[in-house]
Amino acid sequence: MKVFCTGASGYIGGSVAARLAAAGQQVTGLVRSADKAEAVRARGVQPLLGTLDDAGILSQAARAADIIVNAASADHRGAVDSLLGALEGSGKTFIHTSGSSVVGTRARGRHSDAVFDEDTPFTPSPARVARVALNEFILSYRDKGCRPVIICPSLIYGRGPGFGPDSVQIPLLISLAKKRGNAAHAGPGANVWSNVHIDDLVTLYALAIEKAPAGAFYFAENGENSMREACEAINRMLGFSGPPAAMPMAEAVAEWGEGTAEETMASNSRVRAKRARRMGWKPNAGGLIEEIEQGCYREQTCGS
């Protein structure tokens, strides 16, 4: 099969593109620079220079492929328009990457009991209204002669392909802990995020390409932890004694910016991957706390 993947030098897209190329698929990946082109070529992916704003490049690449994996941005409407416009009536597969913050609750570090599966009604926060609308637009193309599928990961952890930064939350927390000499979370840190290892997430992409029906939406998770639990594990990994600190929200906003602090680091995003497991997805990687204490994050920290 011919696969076109946006975000091919990123954490998710790079991981998916490299896995599909290793499995013998003919993969072309969108990259923004010559340096990134060489990096993805070394992983068996044919680079295509361009950006999500290059409508002609995206449309041409989509028409030339059998499967399109959009992993560069969960929110870029222009890229979606270009890709789906080229696929309408073709019967081809379009896998779009969203994120479980669509069901996130702004909680300023406090716990929420709300848990969502794919059938649970929800009202998105104002910051995620546009993303939810884009998801609905994408899935509507099941009635326009193509096969749209959305994969909606929770907090992702683990080692990616090495093209660029891996994940979001955990590296941010580790970087802050090193700077402060102690891990710190936004507010009380009782807020909970479901999480999924990058290897298990990539397996879900491959399974969805093979089995997902048109219009399918899948959460991806294999457990959950509070930000306080993640910070406690970071302190153990770094050898810092004592409990992590609770940052006032104003300090968290100053550190990470309002959007990241409120929607990503201090929110709850608790989901259950009911449909993915029903399709046959069987995540088996180690958990988040184990990965922090014994896995790639410890390895990256050693000697630094």
C-alpha contacts under 8 A as a table, 3 or more apart, distances in Angstrom:
res1	aa1	res2	aa2	distance
1	M	25	Q	5.49
1	M	26	Q	6.10
1	M	65	A	7.82
1	M	66	D	6.16
1	M	67	I	7.51
2	K	25	Q	6.36
2	K	26	Q	4.82
2	K	27	V	5.95
2	K	28	T	7.75
2	K	64	A	7.70
2	K	65	A	4.86
2	K	66	D	5.16
2	K	67	I	6.46
3	V	25	Q	7.01
3	V	26	Q	6.05
3	V	27	V	4.67
3	V	28	T	6.15
3	V	65	A	5.36
3	V	66	D	5.94
3	V	67	I	4.78
3	V	68	I	5.79
3	V	69	V	7.43
4	F	27	V	5.89
4	F	28	T	4.86
4	F	29	G	5.81
4	F	30	L	7.70
4	F	61	A	6.62
4	F	62	A	6.61
4	F	65	A	5.86
4	F	66	D	7.91
4	F	67	I	6.32
4	F	68	I	4.84
4	F	69	V	6.24
5	C	8	A	5.86
5	C	13	G	6.60
5	C	17	A	6.53
5	C	27	V	7.27
5	C	28	T	6.27
5	C	29	G	4.77
5	C	30	L	6.27
5	C	68	I	5.85
5	C	69	V	4.64
5	C	70	N	5.88
5	C	71	A	6.96
6	T	13	G	6.49
6	T	29	G	5.81
6	T	30	L	4.83
6	T	31	V	7.45
6	T	69	V	6.41
6	T	70	N	5.04
6	T	71	A	5.44
6	T	72	A	5.26
7	G	10	G	5.18
7	G	12	I	7.51
7	G	13	G	4.80
7	G	14	G	6.57
7	G	29	G	7.15
7	G	30	L	6.09
7	G	31	V	6.68
7	G	70	N	7.15
7	G	71	A	5.18
7	G	72	A	3.85
7	G	73	S	7.65
8	A	12	I	7.93
8	A	13	G	4.61
8	A	14	G	4.26
8	A	15	S	7.82
8	A	16	V	7.99
8	A	17	A	6.19
8	A	29	G	4.86
8	A	30	L	5.70
8	A	31	V	6.23
8	A	40	V	7.07
8	A	71	A	7.67
8	A	72	A	7.57
9	S	13	G	6.62
9	S	14	G	4.82
9	S	29	G	7.82
9	S	30	L	7.83
9	S	31	V	6.26
9	S	36	K	6.28
9	S	39	A	7.63
9	S	40	V	6.37
9	S	163	F	5.46
9	S	164	G	6.94
10	G	13	G	5.37
10	G	14	G	4.93
10	G	15	S	7.62
10	G	72	A	7.20
10	G	163	F	6.36
10	G	164	G	6.06
10	G	165	P	7.53
11	Y	14	G	5.48
11	Y	15	S	6.07
11	Y	160	G	5.53
11	Y	161	P	6.87
11	Y	162	G	7.86
11	Y	163	F	7.44
11	Y	164	G	6.84
11	Y	165	P	6.81
11	Y	166	D	5.45
11	Y	167	S	6.66
12	I	15	S	5.20
12	I	16	V	6.17
12	I	71	A	6.35
12	I	160	G	7.48
12	I	198	I	7.44
12	I	202	V	7.72
13	G	16	V	5.14
13	G	17	A	5.91
13	G	69	V	7.71
13	G	70	N	7.60
13	G	71	A	4.94
13	G	72	A	6.67
14	G	17	A	5.13
14	G	18	A	5.97
14	G	40	V	7.62
14	G	160	G	7.51
14	G	161	P	6.12
14	G	163	F	7.29
15	S	18	A	5.32
15	S	19	R	6.18
15	S	160	G	5.84
15	S	161	P	5.49
15	S	198	I	7.71
15	S	202	V	6.74
16	V	19	R	5.19
16	V	20	L	6.17
16	V	202	V	5.47
16	V	205	Y	7.21
16	V	206	A	8.00
17	A	20	L	5.26
17	A	21	A	6.06
17	A	27	V	6.55
17	A	29	G	7.18
17	A	45	V	6.83
18	A	21	A	5.11
18	A	22	A	6.07
18	A	40	V	7.92
18	A	43	R	5.81
18	A	44	G	6.82
18	A	45	V	6.75
18	A	161	P	7.48
19	R	22	A	5.12
19	R	23	A	6.28
19	R	202	V	7.47
20	L	23	A	5.00
20	L	24	G	6.62
20	L	25	Q	5.54
20	L	26	Q	7.98
20	L	27	V	7.12
20	L	206	A	7.59
21	A	24	G	5.23
21	A	25	Q	4.93
21	A	26	Q	6.23
21	A	27	V	5.80
21	A	43	R	7.60
21	A	44	G	5.78
21	A	45	V	6.30
22	A	25	Q	7.28
22	A	44	G	7.15
26	Q	45	V	7.61
27	V	44	G	7.74
27	V	45	V	5.30
27	V	46	Q	6.17
28	T	45	V	5.65
28	T	46	Q	4.55
28	T	47	P	5.70
28	T	48	L	6.61
29	G	40	V	7.64
29	G	45	V	6.27
29	G	46	Q	6.04
29	G	47	P	4.93
29	G	48	L	5.74
30	L	47	P	6.02
30	L	48	L	4.80
30	L	49	L	5.92
30	L	50	G	6.18
30	L	51	T	7.17
31	V	36	K	6.19
31	V	37	A	6.09
31	V	47	P	6.37
31	V	48	L	5.97
31	V	49	L	5.13
31	V	50	G	5.99
31	V	51	T	7.02
32	R	36	K	6.93
32	R	37	A	7.74
32	R	49	L	5.52
32	R	50	G	5.35
32	R	51	T	5.91
33	S	36	K	5.33
33	S	37	A	6.20
33	S	49	L	6.51
33	S	50	G	7.97
34	A	37	A	4.83
34	A	38	E	6.39
34	A	49	L	7.54
35	D	38	E	5.39
35	D	39	A	6.50
36	K	39	A	4.97
36	K	40	V	6.29
36	K	163	F	7.34
37	A	40	V	5.43
37	A	41	R	6.10
37	A	46	Q	7.93
37	A	47	P	5.14
37	A	48	L	7.37
37	A	49	L	7.31
38	E	41	R	5.05
38	E	42	A	6.28
38	E	47	P	7.73
39	A	42	A	5.34
39	A	43	R	6.96
39	A	163	F	6.67
40	V	43	R	5.12
40	V	44	G	6.73
40	V	45	V	5.38
40	V	46	Q	7.10
40	V	47	P	6.52
40	V	163	F	7.68
41	R	44	G	5.15
41	R	45	V	4.82
41	R	46	Q	5.51
41	R	47	P	6.26
42	A	45	V	7.21
50	G	54	D	6.32
50	G	57	I	6.96
51	T	54	D	5.48
52	L	55	A	7.20
52	L	58	L	7.38
52	L	76	H	7.53
52	L	78	G	7.41
52	L	79	A	5.26
53	D	78	G	6.75
53	D	79	A	6.44
54	D	57	I	5.48
54	D	58	L	6.30
54	D	79	A	7.95
55	A	58	L	5.21
55	A	59	S	6.07
55	A	78	G	7.64
55	A	79	A	6.80
55	A	82	S	5.45
56	G	59	S	5.19
56	G	60	Q	6.09
56	G	82	S	7.66
57	I	60	Q	5.32
57	I	61	A	6.12
58	L	61	A	5.19
58	L	62	A	6.06
58	L	79	A	7.31
58	L	82	S	6.27
58	L	83	L	6.05
59	S	62	A	5.12
59	S	63	R	6.22
59	S	82	S	5.51
59	S	83	L	5.43
59	S	85	G	7.45
59	S	86	A	5.27
60	Q	63	R	5.24
60	Q	64	A	6.31
60	Q	86	A	7.59
61	A	64	A	5.13
61	A	65	A	6.35
62	A	65	A	5.29
62	A	66	D	7.79
62	A	67	I	7.84
62	A	68	I	6.42
62	A	83	L	5.97
62	A	86	A	6.27
62	A	87	L	6.86
63	R	66	D	7.83
63	R	86	A	5.94
63	R	87	L	6.63
65	A	68	I	6.76
66	D	92	K	5.84
66	D	93	T	6.89
67	I	92	K	6.15
67	I	93	T	4.92
67	I	94	F	6.15
67	I	95	I	7.81
67	I	209	I	7.86
68	I	93	T	6.20
68	I	94	F	4.84
68	I	95	I	6.12
69	V	94	F	6.03
69	V	95	I	4.70
69	V	96	H	6.08
69	V	97	T	7.90
70	N	73	S	7.35
70	N	94	F	7.45
70	N	95	I	6.04
70	N	96	H	4.82
70	N	97	T	6.12
71	A	74	A	7.29
71	A	96	H	6.47
71	A	97	T	5.25
72	A	97	T	7.97
73	S	76	H	5.79
73	S	97	T	7.30
73	S	98	S	7.86
74	A	96	H	7.60
74	A	97	T	5.74
74	A	98	S	4.74
74	A	99	G	7.03
74	A	131	R	6.98
75	D	98	S	7.87
75	D	130	A	7.56
75	D	131	R	5.64
75	D	134	L	7.25
76	H	79	A	5.67
76	H	80	V	6.63
77	R	80	V	5.12
77	R	81	D	6.14
77	R	134	L	6.91
78	G	81	D	5.10
78	G	82	S	6.28
79	A	82	S	5.13
79	A	83	L	6.16
80	V	83	L	5.18
80	V	84	L	5.88
80	V	138	I	7.68
81	D	84	L	5.42
81	D	85	G	5.66
82	S	85	G	5.23
82	S	86	A	6.38
83	L	86	A	5.34
83	L	87	L	6.47
84	L	87	L	4.90
84	L	88	E	6.04
84	L	94	F	7.71
84	L	138	I	7.86
84	L	141	Y	7.72
85	G	88	E	5.58
87	L	90	S	5.32
87	L	91	G	7.34
87	L	92	K	6.41
87	L	145	G	7.92
87	L	146	C	6.38
88	E	91	G	7.47
88	E	141	Y	7.44
88	E	144	K	5.75
88	E	145	G	5.54
88	E	146	C	5.82
89	G	144	K	5.95
89	G	145	G	3.93
89	G	146	C	5.88
90	S	145	G	5.96
90	S	146	C	5.80
91	G	145	G	5.19
91	G	146	C	4.01
91	G	147	R	6.11
92	K	146	C	5.15
92	K	147	R	5.78
93	T	146	C	6.31
93	T	147	R	4.56
93	T	148	P	5.94
93	T	149	V	7.56
93	T	209	I	7.35
94	F	146	C	7.58
94	F	147	R	5.95
94	F	148	P	4.69
94	F	149	V	6.11
95	I	148	P	6.04
95	I	149	V	4.83
95	I	150	I	5.73
95	I	151	I	7.17
95	I	205	Y	7.97
95	I	209	I	7.64
96	H	148	P	7.52
96	H	149	V	6.20
96	H	150	I	4.79
96	H	151	I	6.29
97	T	150	I	5.90
97	T	151	I	5.19
97	T	152	C	6.02
97	T	153	P	7.72
98	S	131	R	7.80
98	S	135	N	7.58
98	S	150	I	6.69
98	S	151	I	6.11
98	S	152	C	4.64
98	S	153	P	6.90
99	G	102	V	6.36
99	G	151	I	7.79
99	G	152	C	4.53
99	G	153	P	5.09
99	G	154	S	6.18
100	S	103	V	5.95
100	S	104	G	6.86
100	S	152	C	5.60
100	S	153	P	5.74
100	S	154	S	4.97
100	S	155	L	7.92
100	S	219	F	7.15
100	S	269	S	6.33
100	S	271	V	7.37
101	S	104	G	4.38
101	S	105	T	7.95
101	S	128	R	7.47
101	S	154	S	7.52
101	S	263	E	6.97
101	S	264	T	7.21
101	S	269	S	5.91
102	V	124	P	5.76
102	V	125	S	7.45
102	V	128	R	5.58
102	V	129	V	7.85
102	V	131	R	7.16
102	V	132	V	6.55
103	V	116	F	7.42
103	V	122	F	6.53
103	V	123	T	7.27
103	V	124	P	5.75
103	V	125	S	7.67
103	V	269	S	6.21
103	V	270	R	7.93
104	G	124	P	7.23
104	G	125	S	7.17
104	G	263	E	6.99
104	G	267	S	6.13
104	G	268	N	5.40
104	G	269	S	4.53
104	G	270	R	7.65
105	T	112	S	7.84
105	T	125	S	6.98
105	T	263	E	7.59
105	T	267	S	5.38
105	T	268	N	5.28
105	T	269	S	6.73
106	R	125	S	7.61
106	R	262	E	6.02
106	R	263	E	6.16
106	R	266	A	6.91
106	R	267	S	4.73
106	R	268	N	6.92
107	A	110	R	5.18
107	A	111	H	7.16
107	A	112	S	7.60
107	A	191	N	7.15
107	A	262	E	7.69
107	A	266	A	6.19
107	A	267	S	5.04
107	A	268	N	6.69
108	R	186	A	6.83
108	R	187	G	5.82
108	R	191	N	7.93
108	R	249	M	6.73
108	R	262	E	6.58
108	R	266	A	4.86
108	R	267	S	6.29
109	G	185	H	7.78
109	G	186	A	5.54
109	G	187	G	4.55
109	G	188	P	5.27
109	G	189	G	4.77
109	G	190	A	5.67
109	G	191	N	4.91
109	G	265	M	7.73
109	G	266	A	4.32
109	G	267	S	6.16
109	G	268	N	7.91
110	R	187	G	7.13
110	R	188	P	6.21
110	R	189	G	6.51
110	R	190	A	5.00
110	R	191	N	4.91
110	R	266	A	7.52
110	R	267	S	7.68
110	R	268	N	7.97
111	H	190	A	4.86
111	H	191	N	4.35
111	H	192	V	6.53
111	H	268	N	6.94
112	S	191	N	6.71
112	S	192	V	7.47
112	S	268	N	6.36
114	A	270	R	6.91
115	V	269	S	7.76
115	V	270	R	4.94
115	V	271	V	5.45
115	V	272	R	7.35
116	F	119	D	7.63
116	F	120	T	5.41
116	F	121	P	7.95
116	F	270	R	6.30
116	F	271	V	4.62
116	F	272	R	6.19
117	D	120	T	5.42
117	D	219	F	7.27
117	D	271	V	5.50
117	D	272	R	4.81
117	D	273	A	6.36
117	D	274	K	6.29
118	E	217	F	7.02
118	E	218	Y	6.75
118	E	219	F	6.76
118	E	272	R	7.66
118	E	273	A	7.41
118	E	274	K	7.04
118	E	275	R	7.07
124	P	127	A	7.72
124	P	128	R	5.64
124	P	129	V	5.62
124	P	132	V	7.34
125	S	128	R	5.37
125	S	129	V	6.38
126	P	129	V	5.38
127	A	130	A	7.40
127	A	263	E	7.93
128	R	131	R	5.18
128	R	132	V	6.31
129	V	132	V	5.29
129	V	133	A	6.24
130	A	133	A	5.04
130	A	134	L	6.13
131	R	134	L	5.01
131	R	135	N	6.22
132	V	135	N	5.03
132	V	136	E	6.32
133	A	136	E	5.13
133	A	137	F	6.20
134	L	137	F	4.96
134	L	138	I	6.18
135	N	138	I	5.14
135	N	139	L	6.28
135	N	150	I	7.41
136	E	139	L	5.20
136	E	140	S	6.21
137	F	140	S	5.20
137	F	141	Y	7.16
138	I	141	Y	5.73
138	I	148	P	6.46
139	L	142	R	5.90
139	L	148	P	5.65
139	L	149	V	6.85
139	L	150	I	7.66
139	L	214	A	7.84
139	L	215	G	4.86
139	L	216	A	7.47
140	S	143	D	6.02
140	S	144	K	7.45
140	S	215	G	7.16
141	Y	144	K	4.72
141	Y	145	G	6.89
141	Y	146	C	6.23
141	Y	147	R	7.19
141	Y	148	P	6.33
141	Y	215	G	7.59
142	R	145	G	6.27
142	R	146	C	5.66
142	R	147	R	5.55
142	R	148	P	5.97
142	R	214	A	5.39
142	R	215	G	5.36
143	D	146	C	7.45
146	C	214	A	7.37
147	R	213	P	7.17
147	R	214	A	4.34
147	R	215	G	6.67
148	P	214	A	5.37
148	P	215	G	5.32
148	P	216	A	7.17
149	V	208	A	7.71
149	V	212	A	7.08
149	V	213	P	7.54
149	V	214	A	6.23
149	V	215	G	5.46
149	V	216	A	4.94
149	V	217	F	5.96
150	I	215	G	7.75
150	I	216	A	6.35
150	I	217	F	4.74
150	I	218	Y	6.26
151	I	205	Y	7.54
151	I	217	F	6.01
151	I	218	Y	4.91
151	I	219	F	6.11
151	I	220	A	7.06
152	C	217	F	7.41
152	C	218	Y	5.84
152	C	219	F	4.65
152	C	220	A	5.96
153	P	156	I	7.00
153	P	195	N	7.76
153	P	196	V	7.21
153	P	201	L	7.46
153	P	219	F	5.76
153	P	220	A	4.57
153	P	221	E	6.71
154	S	193	W	7.07
154	S	194	S	5.56
154	S	195	N	5.02
154	S	196	V	6.36
154	S	219	F	7.31
154	S	220	A	6.05
154	S	221	E	5.92
154	S	269	S	7.37
154	S	271	V	7.55
155	L	167	S	7.83
155	L	168	V	7.93
155	L	169	Q	7.29
155	L	193	W	6.48
155	L	194	S	6.15
155	L	195	N	4.32
155	L	196	V	6.18
156	I	167	S	5.83
156	I	168	V	7.75
156	I	195	N	5.67
156	I	196	V	5.03
156	I	197	H	5.63
156	I	198	I	5.95
157	Y	166	D	7.65
157	Y	167	S	5.88
157	Y	170	I	7.28
157	Y	195	N	7.35
157	Y	196	V	6.41
157	Y	197	H	5.02
157	Y	198	I	5.88
157	Y	288	L	6.80
157	Y	291	E	7.84
158	G	166	D	7.58
158	G	167	S	7.71
158	G	197	H	5.62
158	G	198	I	5.63
158	G	199	D	7.60
158	G	291	E	6.81
158	G	295	G	7.79
158	G	296	C	6.36
158	G	297	Y	7.76
159	R	162	G	7.48
159	R	166	D	6.61
159	R	198	I	7.08
159	R	296	C	6.07
160	G	163	F	7.81
160	G	166	D	5.90
160	G	198	I	6.85
161	P	164	G	7.99
162	G	165	P	7.49
162	G	166	D	7.60
166	D	171	P	7.44
167	S	170	I	6.94
167	S	171	P	6.79
168	V	171	P	5.89
168	V	172	L	6.23
169	Q	172	L	5.23
169	Q	173	L	6.23
169	Q	264	T	7.37
169	Q	265	M	6.73
170	I	173	L	5.08
170	I	174	I	6.13
170	I	230	A	7.71
171	P	174	I	5.03
171	P	175	S	5.99
172	L	175	S	5.19
172	L	176	L	6.19
173	L	176	L	5.15
173	L	177	A	6.10
173	L	183	A	6.81
173	L	184	A	7.13
173	L	185	H	7.57
173	L	231	C	7.11
173	L	234	I	7.93
174	I	177	A	5.03
174	I	178	K	6.26
174	I	183	A	7.11
174	I	234	I	6.52
175	S	178	K	5.28
175	S	179	K	6.34
176	L	179	K	5.05
176	L	180	R	6.13
176	L	182	N	8.00
176	L	183	A	6.71
176	L	184	A	7.21
177	A	180	R	5.17
177	A	181	G	5.52
177	A	182	N	4.75
177	A	183	A	4.06
177	A	184	A	6.45
177	A	234	I	7.70
177	A	235	N	7.65
178	K	181	G	5.20
178	K	182	N	6.82
178	K	183	A	7.61
179	K	182	N	7.92
180	R	183	A	7.18
181	G	240	F	7.04
182	N	235	N	6.48
182	N	240	F	6.09
182	N	241	S	7.94
182	N	244	P	6.10
182	N	245	A	7.17
183	A	231	C	5.42
183	A	232	E	7.26
183	A	234	I	6.57
183	A	235	N	5.86
183	A	243	P	7.97
183	A	244	P	4.81
183	A	245	A	6.34
184	A	231	C	6.47
184	A	244	P	5.09
184	A	245	A	4.45
184	A	246	A	5.74
184	A	247	M	6.38
185	H	188	P	7.09
185	H	189	G	5.37
185	H	227	M	6.38
185	H	228	R	6.40
185	H	231	C	6.85
185	H	244	P	7.20
185	H	245	A	6.41
185	H	246	A	5.35
185	H	247	M	5.93
185	H	252	A	7.95
185	H	265	M	7.68
185	H	266	A	7.85
186	A	189	G	5.84
186	A	246	A	5.95
186	A	247	M	4.97
186	A	248	P	6.41
186	A	249	M	5.95
186	A	252	A	5.71
186	A	261	A	7.39
186	A	265	M	6.60
186	A	266	A	5.49
187	G	246	A	5.21
187	G	247	M	5.34
187	G	248	P	5.46
187	G	249	M	6.00
187	G	266	A	7.07
188	P	191	N	7.89
188	P	228	R	7.53
188	P	246	A	5.48
188	P	247	M	7.76
189	G	226	S	6.54
189	G	227	M	5.02
189	G	228	R	4.54
189	G	246	A	6.89
189	G	266	A	7.20
190	A	226	S	5.48
190	A	227	M	6.38
190	A	228	R	6.07
191	N	226	S	5.28
191	N	227	M	6.12
191	N	228	R	7.90
191	N	266	A	6.36
191	N	267	S	5.95
191	N	268	N	5.07
192	V	224	E	6.62
192	V	225	N	5.42
192	V	226	S	4.03
192	V	227	M	6.32
192	V	267	S	7.39
192	V	268	N	4.92
192	V	269	S	6.35
192	V	270	R	6.56
193	W	224	E	5.53
193	W	225	N	5.82
193	W	226	S	6.27
193	W	227	M	7.59
193	W	267	S	7.87
193	W	268	N	5.57
193	W	269	S	4.71
193	W	270	R	5.37
194	S	221	E	5.85
194	S	222	N	7.14
194	S	223	G	5.62
194	S	224	E	3.86
194	S	225	N	6.47
194	S	269	S	6.29
194	S	270	R	5.06
194	S	271	V	6.10
195	N	220	A	7.77
195	N	221	E	5.07
195	N	222	N	6.00
195	N	223	G	5.78
195	N	224	E	5.48
195	N	225	N	7.58
195	N	288	L	7.23
196	V	200	D	6.81
196	V	201	L	6.59
196	V	220	A	6.50
196	V	221	E	4.67
196	V	222	N	5.27
196	V	223	G	7.16
196	V	287	G	7.98
196	V	288	L	7.78
197	H	200	D	5.37
197	H	201	L	6.25
197	H	222	N	7.84
197	H	285	A	6.34
197	H	286	G	7.61
197	H	287	G	7.50
197	H	288	L	7.54
198	I	201	L	4.93
198	I	202	V	6.16
199	D	202	V	5.23
199	D	203	T	6.37
199	D	285	A	7.19
200	D	203	T	5.04
200	D	204	L	6.42
200	D	282	K	7.91
200	D	283	P	5.14
200	D	284	N	6.90
200	D	285	A	6.57
201	L	204	L	5.07
201	L	205	Y	6.56
201	L	220	A	6.73
202	V	205	Y	5.09
202	V	206	A	6.44
203	T	206	A	5.16
203	T	207	L	6.19
203	T	281	W	7.70
204	L	207	L	4.98
204	L	208	A	5.98
204	L	220	A	7.86
204	L	276	A	7.48
204	L	281	W	6.26
205	Y	208	A	5.09
205	Y	209	I	6.19
206	A	209	I	5.19
206	A	210	E	6.46
207	L	210	E	5.09
207	L	211	K	5.94
207	L	212	A	7.39
207	L	281	W	7.21
208	A	211	K	5.14
208	A	212	A	4.58
209	I	212	A	6.36
211	K	279	M	7.48
212	A	216	A	6.33
212	A	279	M	7.64
213	P	216	A	5.73
217	F	275	R	7.93
218	Y	273	A	6.53
218	Y	274	K	7.93
218	Y	275	R	6.05
218	Y	276	A	5.74
219	F	271	V	6.90
219	F	272	R	6.61
219	F	273	A	4.75
219	F	274	K	7.60
219	F	275	R	7.59
219	F	276	A	7.02
220	A	272	R	7.41
220	A	273	A	5.28
220	A	276	A	7.19
221	E	224	E	7.80
221	E	271	V	7.00
221	E	272	R	6.37
221	E	273	A	5.79
222	N	273	A	7.78
222	N	283	P	6.66
222	N	287	G	7.86
223	G	287	G	7.34
224	E	270	R	7.27
225	N	229	E	6.22
225	N	230	A	6.87
225	N	288	L	7.86
226	S	229	E	5.19
226	S	230	A	6.47
227	M	230	A	5.00
227	M	231	C	6.12
227	M	265	M	7.67
228	R	231	C	5.03
228	R	232	E	6.10
228	R	244	P	7.29
229	E	232	E	5.07
229	E	233	A	6.28
229	E	289	I	7.82
230	A	233	A	5.17
230	A	234	I	6.26
230	A	288	L	7.84
230	A	289	I	6.50
230	A	292	I	7.89
231	C	234	I	4.89
231	C	235	N	6.22
231	C	244	P	6.13
232	E	235	N	5.17
232	E	236	R	6.37
232	E	243	P	6.56
232	E	244	P	6.15
233	A	236	R	5.05
233	A	237	M	6.08
233	A	289	I	6.11
233	A	292	I	6.44
233	A	293	E	6.13
234	I	237	M	4.96
234	I	238	L	6.05
234	I	292	I	6.44
234	I	293	E	6.95
235	N	238	L	5.16
235	N	239	G	5.83
235	N	240	F	4.81
235	N	241	S	6.81
235	N	242	G	7.97
235	N	243	P	7.78
235	N	244	P	7.17
236	R	239	G	5.07
236	R	240	F	6.16
236	R	241	S	7.43
236	R	293	E	6.94
237	M	240	F	7.80
237	M	292	I	6.83
237	M	293	E	4.90
237	M	294	Q	7.72
237	M	298	R	6.37
238	L	298	R	7.79
238	L	301	T	7.85
247	M	250	A	7.99
247	M	251	E	6.03
247	M	252	A	6.19
248	P	251	E	5.34
248	P	252	A	6.44
249	M	252	A	4.87
249	M	253	V	6.03
249	M	261	A	7.73
250	A	253	V	5.14
250	A	254	A	6.20
251	E	254	A	5.01
251	E	255	E	6.16
252	A	255	E	5.00
252	A	256	W	6.05
252	A	257	G	7.44
252	A	261	A	5.86
253	V	256	W	5.33
253	V	257	G	4.57
253	V	258	E	4.77
253	V	260	T	7.76
253	V	261	A	5.37
253	V	262	E	7.62
254	A	257	G	5.70
254	A	258	E	7.59
256	W	259	G	7.97
256	W	260	T	5.84
256	W	261	A	5.68
257	G	260	T	5.67
257	G	261	A	5.95
258	E	261	A	5.15
258	E	262	E	5.82
259	G	262	E	5.43
259	G	263	E	5.60
259	G	264	T	7.39
260	T	263	E	5.47
260	T	264	T	4.99
260	T	265	M	6.24
261	A	264	T	5.78
261	A	265	M	4.90
261	A	266	A	5.84
262	E	265	M	6.25
262	E	266	A	5.28
262	E	267	S	6.12
263	E	266	A	6.55
263	E	267	S	5.48
264	T	267	S	5.76
273	A	276	A	5.43
273	A	277	R	6.33
274	K	277	R	5.50
274	K	278	R	6.22
275	R	278	R	4.90
275	R	279	M	6.19
276	A	279	M	5.08
276	A	280	G	6.60
276	A	281	W	5.51
277	R	280	G	5.03
277	R	281	W	4.62
277	R	282	K	6.43
278	R	281	W	7.17
286	G	290	E	6.30
286	G	291	E	6.59
287	G	290	E	5.37
287	G	291	E	6.22
288	L	291	E	5.08
288	L	292	I	6.26
289	I	292	I	5.16
289	I	293	E	6.20
290	E	293	E	5.24
290	E	294	Q	5.60
290	E	295	G	6.72
291	E	294	Q	5.39
291	E	295	G	4.22
291	E	296	C	6.39
291	E	297	Y	6.83
292	I	295	G	5.85
292	I	296	C	7.08
292	I	297	Y	5.35
292	I	298	R	6.35
293	E	297	Y	7.34
293	E	298	R	6.14
294	Q	297	Y	7.61
294	Q	298	R	5.99
294	Q	299	E	7.95
295	G	298	R	5.73
295	G	299	E	6.48
296	C	299	E	4.93
296	C	300	Q	6.05
297	Y	300	Q	5.11
297	Y	301	T	6.18
298	R	301	T	5.07
298	R	302	C	6.17
299	E	302	C	5.38
300	Q	304	S	7.69
301	T	304	S	5.39
